[in-house]
Amino acid sequence: MTKFLLAGAALVALSPAALAADIVEPAPVYDWSGFYIGVNGGAAWNNSNVDSSVNSDDLGPIADELKGDIQGDQTVLTLGGLIGFNWQMDSVVAGLEADINWLDFDDDDHHHFVSGENTIDTSLSFESSYFGTVRGRLGYAADNILFYATGGLAYGGVDADGSVRLNDDRWSGNSSETNWGWTLGGGLEYAFDSFIIGAEYLYVDLGDADFDFDNNHNFPNTDIGGNVDIAFSVIRGTLKFKFPAF
């Protein structure tokens, strides 16, 4: 009987130690909260359009031959910098991010032809050298992996030029301004220590801008105008450095 009591006491004494040995501390979960800065780089492909319209009571049917059009289809390199802040609540991560980026869209269209007794030259050109965004982000964090959607304001430079020559008469116009629009997209990020790498898609629409060609007094009832509508898609990689959370 004594042997059984001693064995039972030993088992009771050893049980807490055995249970403690079996307990494994959970691995720490990555904290996405905090400020970050970073860089991005990738490709942008153009969905923009530039065209000119001719309304005339003086030119007759030839007015339609003076119109021009550019359908953007370029793919170019884009590079930029960014800054942002994340808040994490359980597995939900919300944030704000702003970026500014170099862009190199540049396209033109020229035509020279003879129609009956008329010599006609038409020209359109388009350029956009930068864009930026200010976006909200909302995502789901699985430890150090983040899936997110993003959207907000977008802005960018828009330059368009056009000219029309009919025999000795010439019209020209220009638009050069910063356009504001919107952007939507999403991405995936992976964090290790203070560094975060990611891949992101954005669709950017900067709206449109109209511009009037100067009036040629030989044709007082002729109005020629242009319109540029800029939109493009971006796929890029990101590299960020996250500062420690407060």
Sequence and secondary structure as in RCSB ss.txt:
>XXXX:A:sequence
MTKFLLAGAALVALSPAALAADIVEPAPVYDWSGFYIGVNGGAAWNNSNVDSSVNSDDLGPIADELKGDIQGDQT
VLTLGGLIGFNWQMDSVVAGLEADINWLDFDDDDHHHFVSGENTIDTSLSFESSYFGTVRGRLGYAADNILFYAT
GGLAYGGVDADGSVRLNDDRWSGNSSETNWGWTLGGGLEYAFDSFIIGAEYLYVDLGDADFDFDNNHNFPNTDIG
GNVDIAFSVIRGTLKFKFPAF
>XXXX:A:secstr
 HHHHHHHHHHHHHHHHHHHHH           EEEEEEEEEEEEE  EEEEEEEESSSGGGGGGG  EEE   E
EEEEEEEEEEEEEETTEEEEEEEEEEEEEEEEEEEEEEEETTEEEEEEEEEEEEEEEEEEEEEEEEETTEEEEEE
EEEEEEEEEEEEEEEETTEEEEEEEEEEEEEEEEEEEEEEEETTEEEEEEEEEEEEEEEEEE    TTSTTEEEE
EEEEEEEEEEEEEEEEE    
